[in-house]
Amino acid sequence: MTQILIAGGIALAVSILLTPVLIRIFSRRGFGQEIRVEGPQSHQTKRGTPSMGGVAIIAALWAGYFGSHLVAWLTDREGPTASGLLVLGLATVLGGVGFLDDIIKIRKHRNLGLNKTAKSVGQFVAAILFGILLLQFRNDAGYAPASTKLSYVRDIDVMEMGSIAFVVFCWLVVAAWSNAVNFTDGLDGLAAGSMAMVLGSYVLVTFWQYRNACSGGPKSTAEITSGCYQVRDPLDLAVIAVAGGGACLGFLWWNAAPAKIFMGDTGSLALGGMLAGLSITTRTELLAVIIGALFVAEIMSVVIQIAFFRTTGRRVFRMAPFHHHFELGGWAETTVIIRFWLLTAIACALGLSLFYSEFVTGG
């Protein structure tokens, strides 16, 4: 528990102190955000606001994770684990893809950075490597960082995938979550605040898994039916989740409306990758859909808008992602943000309730 608190505290401090430094540096260099012309006209006043604030989020994530492990090492506790390092690596690589996208936007003074193909290739490579490595690094109990079964709160036995299918599945999950968070990052503080709540929920999930972990190997049927969790490194995943949550909260201090800096694709792709990684390594891919329901709704609004427009020539929403739909309908930006935060809180509460109720019923 102490290690979790240390990780969150370090990440929060680094994020809240580093972000204003980046604001000054990026402002002097003219690293300002370009705004979509077809978007709400009220957003045009945000043109020139520093972007790439995701650099502070990633730096705080690293500082929180390794800072807590440094303290653990000084007290002779366990160091970084395969699961934690893989999730951290996935978030960092995707953050790198987002950084390239942001740099191109800034250099070319346009709202579009990497083309769809280049961004998709970056996500594909990161996800494939992540999926392959997840099936390695078995511990003494026989657990790998992930299993080849689809999971709700724990593995669903009838949903077995082969290794190749699992790697493809990882690619789909990583691409879906990273793009979902990216689409949600369109209003001041919306993505950062929502992600802080989602990662906070995962802190509770992973710590509960740690307190109720199976002590035997994967074939210990008696333990499985008793409701324990076959997760390789739940405590270290809690450290990653709290570090990410602390980084989001520190960044939110400067990103809340009116935002003084945007996270850009650097932050949104990294956070989406972190959520994807946590859902797979905690074996809660389906539960994550409930906890992260806002992000799911945002990306689905884009998919529905594109599909409906291409088939009928008409639009379902005034603009997608659908947070812009409400803005164009007359809602103030802060009203949309706060109400979407409330929806995220409800989704997180529902997800945690389902998680706990599954444990109470004995798995």
N, C-alpha and C positions, 0 to 999 in steps of 0.2 A: 504494500500500500504506500509506503514511504517513497519508493522509487517512482510510482505513478504520480504522486504529488510533486516530486522534484522535476520530473519531465514536463509536466504541465506548467509549473512555475517558471522554469527556464525558457520554455517556448514562448510563453506569454510575454515575459520580460524582453526577450530578444526581438520579438515581432513589434511590440509597442514602441521600443526604442530605436530600432533600425528603420522602420517605415518612414518617420519624418526625415531621416538622413537621406533616404532614397528620393523623397519628395523634392528636397533641395537640389540634389545632384541631377535628377531627371529634368527638373524645371529649368536649370541653367543650360542643359544640353538640348532643350527643346523636344524632349521625348514625350510629346503629347498625343492624346487619343484622338483619332479621327472618328466622326460620328456619321452613321448612315443617314443619307439625305431623305430617304423615304420613311424614316422613323418619326416618332412624336417630335414636333417642332420644339417643345420645351427642352429636349436633349441637346439642341444645338448650342446652348450656353455652356455645355460641358466640353466643347471642343478645346483641345489643348491641355486638358487635365492630364497630369503625368500617368503613364501606364506602366506595365511590367512590375507592379507591386508584388506579384507572386514571388519575386526574388526573396522578399522578406519572409514570406510564408515558408518557402523551402529552407532558407537559412535557419529559421526558428525551429523547423521540424528536425533538422540535423542536430542543432544545438541541444534541443530538448532530449532527443533520443540518446545521443552519445554522452551528453552531460550527465544524465541520470545513470548511465552505465559506468561512467567514470567514478561516480560516488559509490555505485554497487561494487566496483572492482576494489576500491579502497577499503570496503567493508567485507571483502572476500565473498561476494555474492556472484551469481551467474552472470556472464557477459552477454553480448548480443547473440541472437539466435538466427537460424536460417530463415524462419518465417518473417521475423521483424526486418531483417536485412533485405529480403526479397520485396516486401511491400515498400520499404523505403526506396529501394532501387527503382522499382516501377514508377513511383511517384516522381522521382528525380529525372528519370529519362523522359517521361511524358512532359515534365516541366521544361526540359531542354527543347523538346519539339515546339512547345508553346512559346518559348523564348525566341526561337528562330522566326516564328510566325509574327510575334510582336515587333521584332527588329525590322522585318520587311515592311510592316505597316508604317512604322515610324520613318524609315528611310525613304519610302516611296510616297509618303503623305497620302495614304489611302486607307480605307476601312478593311481591305482584304489583304492578307499576308500571304502565307503559303497557299498554293492552290489545293483543291480537295485531294488530288492524287498524292501530292507530297506529304500532306498531313496524315492521310490514311496509311501511307507506307510507314511513316514514323510510328504510328500507333500499332500497326501490324507487327513490325519488328520487335517493339518493346513487349507486346503481348505474347508473341510466340516464344521469345526467350524466357519470359516469366512463366509461361505454361510448362515448358520443358523442365525448368529448374524446380518447379513446385513438386515434381514427382521424384526428385532426388533427396538427398540429405535425411535419410531415415534415422531416427534416434534409437536408443537401446530398446524401447518398447515397440519398435517397428512402425512408428508413425512418420509419414512424410508430411511436409507442410500443407499438402492438399490430397484429396482422394479423387478417384475417377468417377465418383458417384455424384449425381445432382443432390443438393441438400436444401432442406427447409430450415430446421433448427439443428438437425444432425443429418447424416447421410440417409438417403432413401434407397433401400437395398435393391428395389426393382428398377432403379434408374441408373444402372451401371453403364459407363462409357469406356471404350477402349482408350489407350493412351493418345492416339492420334485425334480421336473425336474430342477428348478432353482438352487438348491444346487448341483445337479450333474453337471449342466452347469458351476457353479463356480469352481468345481474341475477340469474340462477340461480346463478352461481358465487359472487357476493358474498353472496347470501342464505344459500347452503349453508355457506360457510366461517364467516361471522360467527355463524350459529346453532350451528354445530358447536363452535366455541371457547366460546361462551356455555354450552352444555350441559356441556362438560368442566369448566368452572369451578365445581366443587361440593365439592372437597376442598382442604385447605390446601396451596397451592403446586403443585397438579397442573397447572393451565393454564399458570402462569408458567414452571415448569420445563420442561414439554414444549415450549412455544412458543420458549423460549430455544434448545433443541436444533434445532428446525425452522428457525428463523431463522439459526442458525449454519450449517446445511446450505446455506441459500440464499446466505449469504456466499461459501461455496466455489463454488457453482454460478455465481453472477454474476461472481466474479473470474476463474473459468476462461473464461467467455464473453468477458470483457474481454480476456484474454490471447490468445484465439483468435477474435477478431472478424473478420468479413468486411470487407475494406477497400472493396469495390465496392458497387454498388447492389443492389436486390432481384433484378434480372434477371441477375446474374452467376452463371450456371449452373456454371461451372468451380469457383468458390469454394465454392458450396453443396455440391458433391460431395466437396470436399476436407475437409469436416468442420468448417468454420468456422460461426460463429453470427451470424444476422441479427437481432441485438437492438440497439435504438436506443441505449440508455444503460446498458450493463451495469455500469460502474464506479460510477455514481451509485446504481444499484439495490443494489449491494453496500454502499454507505454507508448507505442506508436500512435494509437488513437488519441490519447490525451495530449501528446505533443502536437498533433495536427489540430486538435480542438483549441489548444492554447494559442497556437499560431494564428488561427482564424479569428479568435477573440481579440488578440492584440492588433491584428490588421484592421478589424472592424472599427476600432477606435478612430481610425483615420479614414476609413472607407464608408462609414455611415453617412447618410444624406445630411448636407451636401458633401459628396465625396471629395477629398483632397488628393486621392490617388485611386487608380483602378488596379485590380489584380492582373488583368489581361489574360491571355491564353496561358501564360506562364503559370499562373496560379490555378486557373480553372481546370486545365488538363491534368495538372499534378494532383489536385484534390479529387478529381474524378477517378484517376488511377488509384489513389489511396483507398477510396471507397470500394472500387472493384477488387483490389487486392485483399482488403479486410473481409469482404463478403466470401471470397473463395477460401482463404486460409482459416476462417472461423467456421466454414461449412454452413453458411447461412445465406446462400445466393438468393433463395426465394424470399426469405424474411427481409432481406435488404430492399426488395421492391416495395415493401410496406413502409419500412423506416424512411427510405428515400423517396417516398411517393411524389413529393413536389418535383423532384428532378425527372421522375418518370413521366409525370404529366406534362412537363415542359417539352421534353423531346417528342412525346407522342403528339403534342399540338403541332409541332413542325411536320412530322410524318403525315398526319391527317391533312394538314393544309396543302402540302405538296401533292399528295395522292388525289385529293378531291379536285384541286385546281387542274391537274393534268388530265383528269377523266371528264370533268364537266365544264372547265373554264371558269368556275366560280370558287369563291373563298368561304371557308367555314368561319374563320376568325378575321377581324379587321386587319390583324397583323400577327404573325407568329415569330417567335415564341409567344404564348398567349398572355404573358404579363403585359405586353404591349397592347393587346386587345382591350384590356380594362383601362389602360391609360387613354387610348383613343376614344374610349366610351365615356370619358369625363372624370375618371378617378384620378385623384392626386397621386403622384409617384409614391409619397410616403404612405398613403393609404394602401396601395397595392403591396408595398414591402411589408408593412406590419401585418396585414391580413394573410399574406403568404407565409410569414413567419409563424403565425398562429396555426395555419394548416400544417406546417412542418412539425410544430410541437405536438399537435394532435396525432399525426402519423407516427411520430417517435413513441408517444405514449401507447398507441395501439400496438405497435411492433413489440415494445418491451412487455406489454401485457400478454401478448400471444407467446412470446418467448418464455415467460415465467409460467404461464398456464400449461405449456407443453411439458415443462420440467415437473410441475406438481402432479400431472397425470402419469408420471413415470416414464416419459419418453415414448 
